[in-house]
Amino acid sequence: MIQTIRTGAALAAVLIPWSASADLRSQGLAPPTLLEGLAPDPAELDLRTTPVVRAVGRAADSVVSIYVLDSARSDPRRAVEGQGSGVVIDTSGLVITNWHVVAPAVSAPSRLRLQARLRDERHFDATILSYSPENDLALLQLELGGQTVQAAQAGRSDSLMIGETVIAIGNPQGHANTVTVGVLSAEDRQITVRAPDGQVRAYDGLLQTDAAINRGNSGGALLDITGKLIGINNAMASDAENIGFAIPVDTVKQVFESVLLSSDNLTNVWIGLTVEDGDEGALVAELVPFGPAARAGIRPGDRVRQVLGQEVRTKLDFTRAVSGGRAGRPMPLVIERGGQRVRLEAMAMSGVERDLALRTGLLVEVVQPDDDSELLQRATRAFYAGMGRSRVPLLPLAIRVRGVVPDSPSAELGCEVGDLLLGTSVRDFFGNRPLAFRSIEDLADRARDASGRKLRIIVLRGDQSLEGELDVKRL
């Protein structure tokens, strides 16, 4: 039965039971549609397109979701070990994010990798070019394979106004491209956090906002109402609601120029050379005396024209080109000196080797069993001497000193070229226990943990076993 509901004389609605609706369909008649959606006309869309909607439309394609993935796991859901956000700052795929977002991949590069996903569902592997724990910022390069991405447009910190509308875009708890809105609550705030490396770090000069910032928002964009980037979200107050913090865009620019773009801070390769933008190209500004570039014959004042066959015109060109190198491999360079082009070759070092050299003055190389099995057997006997064991496992490797930086902690201790660094001594419940070095990274980690203190090392020199305490510099 068709029922009618009237208000006065006007027909308000016609409600049709499902059975009756089916009967009408069988007769080829279209019944009235419940809650039929009407396409909005342009005027209606214009009314709904608020300044926030326009700002998000301008910037959302420049925000990426970052996932830290376990390379050994094939299931995408189970492979995710961490997540955050980032902001594209260059169409070639440079991305700014927080250091704490990518710190797990920094500490375990052989196991963990990074993937960045855009709003349009494209996803790219990402490489960590450089990072600064002190500023909680990192620079990534997306492996675009010839594609391009949209870069965010930067605003200015000095034009910000307390109370103005701000917009946060990020990847909270895996919900990609989440938009939240609030106001700029305050400027020049300071927070203290326990960082992923275990250190307690203080970050100051931050923006405070009540736009919701949750886990996974870190590294994402804080925008003004015009869609310009005014900050990189980096923290939330865990014991309060609607208190979030962001690094101001002017601070991001300064750290990008002075720290992240410096080839000295590249994670995968180091040649000990700093360049600055000059009127006629990338000018060599500084050289580390014991670094690969200095040993190759490069001098301050030289102009770098090519690295690994790539043309170099700016500091950014230089950093990108150097990042394509590999530790332990020669890096061809073309420099200009006195109007003449000179071809040189620097043997690149890893970032880990750089840190170890700067902290201790040790330049090292690995000796594997296949390289010299007899040497590894002698090293094993020396390392386990006095432990009363009849059978001991062969050390997986030894770390040989190939150079000692003058006036460094290792020089003061008396380390010599050819010494084998076998391990360290750690104190536990049973007293001092020897612990073998498993890699150069392991030695560098021990040195970093002992920063500002002493690191006990066990050394084999010829057939003589030695021990000593190495002063470790802070970086």
Residue pairs with C-beta under 8 A, 6 or more apart in sequence:
1 17
1 20
2 14
2 16
2 20
3 15
4 11
4 14
5 11
5 12
5 13
5 15
6 12
14 32
16 24
16 31
16 32
20 31
21 31
24 30
24 31
25 31
40 48
51 165
51 225
51 226
52 165
52 167
52 179
52 181
52 225
54 227
55 167
55 223
55 224
55 225
55 226
55 227
56 167
56 169
56 179
56 223
56 227
57 227
58 153
58 226
58 227
59 152
59 153
59 167
59 169
59 221
59 223
59 227
59 228
59 229
60 119
60 169
60 177
60 179
61 118
61 119
61 120
61 149
61 150
62 87
62 88
62 149
62 150
62 151
62 152
62 221
62 229
63 85
63 86
63 87
63 88
63 119
63 152
63 169
63 170
63 177
63 220
63 221
64 85
64 86
64 87
64 88
64 95
64 116
64 117
64 118
64 142
65 83
65 84
65 85
65 116
65 117
65 118
65 170
65 171
65 176
65 177
65 216
66 83
66 84
66 85
66 86
66 95
66 97
66 101
66 102
66 114
66 115
66 116
66 126
66 140
66 171
66 219
67 80
67 82
67 83
67 114
67 115
67 116
67 117
68 80
68 81
68 82
68 83
68 101
68 102
68 104
68 105
68 112
68 113
68 114
69 76
69 79
69 80
69 81
69 112
69 113
69 114
69 115
70 78
70 79
70 80
70 81
70 111
70 112
71 110
71 111
71 112
71 113
72 111
73 79
80 174
81 104
81 112
82 101
82 104
83 101
83 171
83 174
83 216
84 97
84 98
84 101
84 102
84 170
84 171
84 216
84 217
84 218
84 219
84 220
85 97
85 101
85 169
85 170
85 171
85 216
85 217
85 218
85 219
85 220
85 221
85 233
86 95
86 96
86 97
86 101
86 116
86 140
86 219
86 220
87 95
87 96
87 97
87 152
87 219
87 220
87 221
87 229
87 232
88 94
88 95
88 142
88 149
88 150
88 151
88 152
89 95
89 96
89 151
89 152
89 154
89 256
90 151
91 148
91 149
91 150
91 151
92 144
92 148
92 320
93 124
93 141
93 142
93 143
93 144
93 149
94 129
94 139
94 140
94 141
94 142
95 116
95 126
95 139
95 140
95 141
95 142
96 137
96 138
96 139
96 140
96 219
96 232
96 252
96 256
96 260
97 137
97 138
97 140
97 218
97 219
97 232
98 136
98 137
98 138
98 218
98 219
98 232
98 234
99 106
99 131
99 132
99 133
99 135
99 136
99 137
99 138
100 136
100 195
100 196
100 218
100 234
101 138
101 218
101 219
102 114
102 128
102 131
102 138
102 140
103 131
103 133
103 195
103 196
103 197
104 112
104 196
105 112
105 113
105 114
105 128
106 128
106 131
106 267
107 196
107 197
109 267
113 125
114 125
114 126
114 127
114 128
114 140
115 123
115 124
115 125
115 126
116 123
116 124
116 125
116 126
116 140
116 142
117 123
117 176
118 149
119 176
119 177
122 147
124 142
124 143
124 144
124 145
124 147
125 142
125 143
126 140
126 141
126 142
126 143
127 140
127 141
127 143
127 268
127 323
128 138
128 139
128 140
128 267
128 268
129 139
129 140
129 141
129 260
129 266
129 267
129 319
129 323
130 138
130 139
130 259
130 260
130 261
130 262
130 265
130 266
130 267
130 319
131 137
131 138
131 139
131 260
131 265
131 267
132 138
132 255
132 259
132 260
132 265
133 195
133 197
133 199
133 201
134 201
135 203
135 247
135 251
135 255
135 259
136 195
136 201
136 203
136 234
136 247
137 232
137 247
137 252
137 255
137 256
137 259
137 260
138 260
139 256
139 260
139 261
141 320
141 323
142 149
152 221
152 228
152 229
153 227
153 228
153 229
154 228
154 229
154 249
154 253
155 224
155 226
155 228
155 229
155 230
155 249
156 230
156 249
156 250
157 230
157 248
157 249
157 250
157 251
158 250
160 184
160 187
160 207
160 224
160 230
160 248
161 184
162 184
162 185
162 186
162 187
163 183
163 184
164 183
164 184
164 224
164 225
165 181
165 182
165 183
165 224
165 225
166 181
166 182
166 183
166 184
166 209
166 211
166 222
166 223
166 224
166 225
166 230
167 179
167 180
167 181
167 211
167 221
167 222
167 223
167 224
167 225
168 179
168 180
168 181
168 182
168 209
168 211
168 212
168 213
168 217
168 220
168 221
168 222
168 223
168 233
168 244
168 246
169 177
169 178
169 179
169 220
169 221
169 223
170 178
170 213
170 216
170 217
170 218
170 219
170 220
170 221
170 233
171 177
171 178
171 216
171 217
171 220
172 178
172 212
172 213
172 214
172 215
172 216
172 217
173 214
173 215
173 216
174 216
175 216
178 217
180 211
180 212
180 213
181 211
182 209
182 210
182 211
182 212
182 242
183 209
183 210
183 211
184 207
184 208
184 209
185 208
185 209
185 210
185 243
186 207
186 208
187 207
187 208
187 248
188 204
188 205
188 206
189 204
189 205
189 206
189 207
189 208
189 245
190 202
190 203
190 204
190 205
190 206
191 202
191 203
191 206
191 235
191 245
192 200
192 201
192 202
192 203
193 200
193 201
193 203
193 235
194 200
194 201
195 201
203 234
203 235
203 245
203 247
205 247
205 248
205 251
206 234
206 235
206 245
206 246
206 247
206 248
207 222
207 230
207 231
207 245
207 246
207 247
207 248
208 243
208 244
208 245
209 222
209 244
209 245
209 246
210 242
210 243
210 244
211 222
211 244
212 242
212 244
213 233
213 235
213 236
213 244
213 245
213 246
214 236
215 236
217 233
217 236
217 244
218 233
218 234
218 235
219 232
219 233
219 234
220 232
220 233
221 229
221 231
221 232
221 233
222 229
222 230
222 231
222 232
222 233
222 246
223 229
223 230
224 230
229 249
230 246
230 248
230 249
231 246
231 247
231 248
231 249
231 252
232 246
232 247
232 249
232 252
233 244
233 245
233 246
234 245
234 246
234 247
235 244
235 245
236 243
236 244
236 245
237 243
237 244
237 245
259 265
261 315
261 316
261 319
262 274
262 319
263 270
263 271
263 273
263 274
263 275
263 318
263 319
263 322
264 270
264 272
264 273
264 274
264 288
264 354
266 319
266 322
266 323
266 351
267 351
268 323
268 325
268 326
268 327
268 350
268 351
269 322
269 323
269 325
269 326
269 327
269 331
269 348
269 349
269 350
269 351
270 291
270 292
270 327
270 348
270 349
270 350
270 351
270 353
270 354
271 291
271 292
271 293
271 296
271 322
271 325
271 331
271 346
271 348
271 349
272 287
272 288
272 290
272 291
272 292
272 293
272 294
272 349
272 354
273 284
273 286
273 287
273 288
273 291
273 293
273 294
273 298
273 304
273 346
274 284
274 285
274 286
274 287
275 282
275 283
275 284
275 285
275 304
275 315
275 318
276 282
276 283
276 285
276 315
277 283
277 314
277 315
278 303
280 303
281 303
281 304
281 305
281 312
281 313
281 314
281 336
282 303
282 304
282 312
282 313
282 314
282 315
282 317
282 318
283 301
283 302
283 303
283 304
284 298
284 299
284 300
284 301
284 302
284 303
284 304
284 335
285 300
286 300
287 293
287 294
287 298
287 299
287 300
288 294
289 405
290 357
290 363
290 403
290 405
291 349
292 331
292 346
292 347
292 348
292 349
293 333
293 346
295 346
295 347
296 333
296 344
296 345
296 346
296 347
297 344
298 333
298 335
298 344
298 346
299 337
301 337
302 335
302 336
302 337
303 335
303 336
303 337
304 312
304 318
304 333
304 334
304 335
305 311
305 312
305 334
305 335
305 336
305 341
306 312
306 321
306 332
306 333
306 334
307 318
307 321
307 322
307 325
307 331
307 332
307 333
307 334
308 321
308 322
308 324
308 325
308 331
308 332
309 332
310 317
310 320
310 321
310 324
311 317
312 318
312 321
322 331
325 331
325 348
326 348
327 348
327 349
327 350
327 353
328 347
328 348
328 349
328 350
329 347
329 348
330 345
330 346
330 347
330 348
331 345
331 346
331 347
331 348
332 343
332 344
332 345
333 343
333 344
333 345
333 346
334 341
334 342
334 343
334 344
335 341
335 342
335 344
336 342
349 357
350 440
352 440
352 441
352 444
353 363
353 364
353 440
353 444
355 444
355 447
355 448
355 475
356 362
356 364
356 440
356 443
356 444
356 447
357 363
357 405
358 473
358 475
359 409
359 444
359 447
359 448
359 451
359 472
359 473
359 474
359 475
360 408
360 409
360 410
360 447
360 455
360 470
360 472
360 473
361 404
361 405
361 406
361 407
361 408
361 409
361 410
361 411
361 415
362 401
362 403
362 404
362 405
362 408
362 410
362 415
362 421
363 401
363 402
363 403
363 404
363 405
364 399
364 400
364 401
364 402
364 421
364 440
364 443
365 399
365 400
365 402
366 397
366 398
366 399
366 400
366 439
366 440
367 375
367 376
367 397
367 398
367 399
367 400
367 420
368 376
368 397
369 376
369 394
369 396
369 397
375 398
375 420
376 394
376 395
376 397
376 398
377 394
378 460
378 463
379 395
379 398
379 420
379 422
379 460
380 392
380 393
380 394
380 395
381 392
382 422
382 460
382 463
382 465
383 395
383 422
383 423
383 434
383 436
383 458
383 460
383 465
384 392
384 434
385 465
387 434
395 422
395 436
396 436
396 438
397 437
397 438
397 439
398 420
398 421
398 422
398 460
399 420
399 421
399 422
399 437
399 440
399 443
400 418
400 419
400 420
400 421
401 410
401 415
401 416
401 417
401 418
401 419
401 420
401 421
402 417
403 417
404 410
404 411
404 415
404 416
404 417
405 411
409 470
409 471
409 472
409 473
410 470
412 471
413 468
413 469
413 470
413 471
414 468
415 459
416 461
418 461
419 459
419 460
419 461
420 459
420 460
420 461
421 437
421 443
421 457
421 458
421 459
422 436
422 437
422 458
422 459
422 460
423 434
423 435
423 436
423 437
423 457
423 458
424 434
424 435
424 437
424 446
424 455
424 456
424 457
424 458
425 432
425 433
425 434
425 435
425 456
425 458
425 467
426 432
426 433
426 435
427 433
434 458
437 443
437 446
446 455
447 455
447 470
447 472
450 472
451 472
451 473
451 474
451 475
452 472
452 473
452 474
453 472
454 469
454 470
454 471
454 472
455 469
455 470
455 472
456 467
456 468
456 469
456 470
457 467
457 468
457 469
457 470
458 465
458 466
458 467
459 465
459 466
459 467
459 468
460 466
